[in-house]
Amino acid sequence: MFDAVSLVSNASAEAIYQDLHLVPSYAAAHGAAMSIAFVLVMPLGALLIRGMKGRVAVAVHVSCQLVGWALMLGGLATGIRVGKILDRLHNNPHTILGTIIVAALLLQPFIGYIHHRRFMSTQRRTAWTYLHIWYGRILILVGIINGGLGLQLAANTMAGKIVYGVIAGIVGAAYCIVMVLVELRMTKVGTTETSEMALEERSKQSHP
């Protein structure tokens, strides 16, 4: 799906020309790893925990996100290699944004662990819960968008851009819709619990 001729022909004067033959395969590996991580595995892991319960939900969520994390790191390694060969490392929006996303996501497992420990002790959402949820959601969506920037930088074929755009668009839209529905449901549950606690308190006060 990569236009190898355009990709290599756009190399700068600082490119490592003896390694140019490696670029198409490394670029394809980078694109595949990052696409699978951000368009499939990470959104799936985030959604499955909302549709499952108990320890199984947590195990599935953690497993999916760790797989996505590993794919992301593999994509980072191949992307850095391509960037060094073509002298495109951190001198364009895709590589700069991509590095920021990866660096930010390296913190997510630790934030998730703190959230989980706090939730297990309080059985309620805490500030760490909201940080973990929205931090991950935003980074996943920005990662999907950055994939499109990568296709432009790589001089991908029109067919490749269309395929990625359609799949990423559907996944991104579905992800946003589910996020809204989940938050509405959680708000409703929270309102109901608050009302029940208020009624119980009033009952205690009226019947000393």
C-alpha positions as CSV (number, residue, x, y, z in Angstrom):
1,M,0.0,0.0,0.0
2,F,3.0,2.3,0.3
3,D,4.3,4.1,-2.7
4,A,7.9,3.1,-2.2
5,V,9.2,5.3,-5.1
6,S,7.7,8.5,-3.7
7,L,8.7,7.6,-0.1
8,V,12.3,7.2,-1.0
9,S,12.5,10.0,-3.5
10,N,11.5,12.5,-0.9
11,A,14.5,11.7,1.2
12,S,16.5,14.8,2.3
13,A,20.2,15.4,1.6
14,E,21.0,14.1,5.1
15,A,19.4,10.7,4.4
16,I,21.4,7.5,4.9
17,Y,21.4,6.4,1.2
18,Q,22.9,3.0,1.8
19,D,19.9,2.0,3.9
20,L,17.2,3.4,1.6
21,H,16.3,-0.1,0.4
22,L,15.1,-0.9,4.0
23,V,12.6,2.0,4.1
24,P,9.6,0.3,2.4
25,S,9.6,-2.7,4.6
26,Y,10.3,-0.7,7.8
27,A,7.6,1.8,6.9
28,A,5.1,-0.9,6.2
29,A,5.9,-2.6,9.5
30,H,5.5,0.8,11.3
31,G,2.2,1.5,9.7
32,A,0.8,-1.9,10.4
33,A,1.9,-2.0,14.0
34,M,0.6,1.4,14.8
35,S,-2.7,0.9,12.9
36,I,-3.5,-2.4,14.7
37,A,-2.6,-0.8,18.0
38,F,-4.6,2.4,17.8
39,V,-7.4,1.5,15.5
40,L,-8.1,-2.0,16.7
41,V,-6.5,-3.3,19.9
42,M,-6.6,-0.2,22.2
43,P,-10.2,0.8,21.4
44,L,-11.3,-2.8,21.7
45,G,-9.6,-3.1,25.1
46,A,-11.3,0.2,26.3
47,L,-14.7,-0.9,25.1
48,L,-14.6,-4.5,26.4
49,I,-14.2,-3.5,30.0
50,R,-17.5,-1.6,29.7
51,G,-19.4,-4.7,28.5
52,M,-17.9,-7.2,31.0
53,K,-17.8,-7.4,34.7
54,G,-15.5,-8.5,37.5
55,R,-12.0,-9.7,37.4
56,V,-12.4,-11.1,33.9
57,A,-13.2,-7.6,32.6
58,V,-10.1,-6.2,34.2
59,A,-7.9,-9.1,32.9
60,V,-9.2,-8.7,29.3
61,H,-8.8,-4.9,29.5
62,V,-5.2,-5.1,30.8
63,S,-4.3,-7.9,28.3
64,C,-5.6,-5.9,25.3
65,Q,-3.9,-2.7,26.4
66,L,-0.6,-4.4,27.0
67,V,-0.7,-6.0,23.5
68,G,-1.5,-2.5,22.1
69,W,1.4,-1.1,24.1
70,A,3.8,-3.7,22.7
71,L,2.6,-3.0,19.2
72,M,3.0,0.7,19.8
73,L,6.6,0.3,21.0
74,G,7.4,-1.9,18.0
75,G,5.9,0.7,15.7
76,L,8.0,3.4,17.5
77,A,11.2,1.4,16.9
78,T,10.5,0.9,13.2
79,G,9.3,4.5,12.8
80,I,12.5,5.8,14.4
81,R,14.5,3.7,12.0
82,V,12.7,5.1,9.0
83,G,13.0,8.6,10.3
84,K,16.7,8.3,10.8
85,I,17.3,6.9,7.3
86,L,15.2,9.6,5.6
87,D,16.2,12.4,8.0
88,R,12.5,12.9,8.9
89,L,12.8,12.3,12.7
90,H,11.2,15.1,14.7
91,N,11.1,17.6,11.8
92,N,7.4,17.1,10.8
93,P,4.0,17.0,12.6
94,H,3.6,13.2,12.4
95,T,6.8,12.2,14.1
96,I,6.6,15.0,16.7
97,L,3.0,14.2,17.6
98,G,3.7,10.4,17.5
99,T,6.6,10.7,20.0
100,I,4.5,12.8,22.3
101,I,1.6,10.2,22.2
102,V,4.0,7.3,22.8
103,A,5.7,9.1,25.7
104,A,2.3,10.0,27.2
105,L,1.0,6.4,26.9
106,L,4.0,5.0,28.7
107,L,2.5,6.5,31.8
108,Q,-1.0,5.0,31.3
109,P,-0.4,1.6,32.9
110,F,0.9,3.2,36.1
111,I,-2.1,5.6,36.2
112,G,-4.4,2.6,35.6
113,Y,-2.7,0.7,38.4
114,I,-3.2,3.6,40.9
115,H,-6.9,3.9,39.7
116,H,-7.5,0.2,40.2
117,R,-6.0,0.2,43.7
118,R,-8.0,3.2,44.7
119,F,-11.2,1.8,43.2
120,M,-10.8,-1.5,45.0
121,S,-10.4,0.2,48.3
122,T,-13.3,2.7,47.9
123,Q,-15.6,1.0,45.3
124,R,-16.1,4.4,43.8
125,R,-14.6,6.4,41.0
126,T,-11.9,8.8,42.1
127,A,-9.9,11.5,40.4
128,W,-7.4,8.8,39.2
129,T,-10.3,7.0,37.6
130,Y,-11.3,10.0,35.5
131,L,-7.7,10.7,34.7
132,H,-7.1,7.1,33.5
133,I,-10.3,7.0,31.4
134,W,-10.0,10.4,29.7
135,Y,-6.3,10.4,29.3
136,G,-6.5,7.1,27.4
137,R,-9.5,8.1,25.4
138,I,-7.9,11.3,24.2
139,L,-4.6,9.7,23.3
140,I,-6.3,6.9,21.4
141,L,-8.2,9.3,19.3
142,V,-5.2,11.5,18.7
143,G,-3.2,8.4,17.7
144,I,-5.8,7.5,15.1
145,I,-5.6,11.0,13.7
146,N,-1.8,10.9,13.7
147,G,-2.0,7.7,11.6
148,G,-3.6,9.8,8.8
149,L,-0.7,12.3,9.1
150,G,1.7,9.4,8.7
151,L,0.0,8.2,5.5
152,Q,0.5,11.7,4.0
153,L,4.1,11.8,5.1
154,A,4.8,8.3,3.7
155,A,3.3,9.3,0.3
156,N,0.9,6.4,0.7
157,T,-1.3,5.3,-2.2
158,M,-4.7,6.8,-2.6
159,A,-6.3,3.4,-2.0
160,G,-4.3,3.1,1.3
161,K,-5.4,6.5,2.5
162,I,-9.1,5.7,1.7
163,V,-9.0,2.3,3.4
164,Y,-7.4,3.7,6.5
165,G,-9.7,6.8,6.5
166,V,-12.8,4.6,6.3
167,I,-11.8,2.1,8.9
168,A,-10.3,4.7,11.3
169,G,-13.4,6.9,10.8
170,I,-15.8,4.2,11.6
171,V,-13.8,3.0,14.6
172,G,-13.3,6.6,15.9
173,A,-17.0,7.5,15.5
174,A,-18.1,4.2,17.2
175,Y,-15.7,4.8,20.0
176,C,-17.0,8.4,20.6
177,I,-20.6,7.2,20.5
178,V,-19.9,4.4,23.0
179,M,-18.0,6.9,25.3
180,V,-21.0,9.3,25.3
181,L,-23.5,6.4,26.0
182,V,-21.3,5.1,28.8
183,E,-20.9,8.5,30.5
184,L,-24.7,9.1,30.2
185,R,-25.4,5.7,31.8
186,M,-22.8,6.4,34.6
187,T,-24.3,9.8,35.2
188,K,-27.8,8.2,35.5
189,V,-26.5,5.5,37.9
190,G,-24.7,8.1,40.0
191,T,-27.9,10.3,40.2
192,T,-30.0,7.3,41.2
193,E,-27.5,6.3,43.9
194,T,-27.4,9.9,45.2
195,S,-31.2,10.0,45.4
196,E,-31.4,6.7,47.2
197,M,-28.8,7.8,49.7
198,A,-30.8,11.0,50.3
199,L,-34.0,9.1,50.8
200,E,-32.3,6.8,53.2
201,E,-30.9,9.6,55.2
202,R,-34.3,11.4,55.4
203,S,-35.9,8.1,56.6
204,K,-33.3,7.8,59.4
205,Q,-34.0,11.4,60.5
206,S,-37.8,10.9,60.5
207,H,-37.5,7.6,62.5
208,P,-34.9,8.1,65.2
